Amino acid sequence: MTTIGFIGSGDIGSAVARLAVDAGYDAVLSNSRGPKTLTGLVDRLGPRARAATAAEAARAGDIVVVRVPLKAYREVSVEPLRGNQQLLPGARGAHRRVGRRVDDGQ
């Protein structure tokens, strides 16, 4: 089964995680405050979801959704994302990088 890692689990990240879990994907969620703060969300999403650090979510995901405020995107560590497929939507769709590999230099 495909696992989707989530870096950022606010309104948008958690909504996409809900859709992913409902579609049968496993979800590994993270936020800037740490896995313990995601207990309620993980409980609501069910057994296909678990909380992790951002680096763990990046490593666990076959696909990684990065949804952080635009002002915080530089704080996202790129190294754990290398080799994964990412969806990096920016604030209000202002910046979008879909399906490119971090290690391809693009």
Order of alpha helices (4+ residues) and beta strands (2+ residues): beta-alpha-beta-alpha-beta-alpha-beta-beta-beta
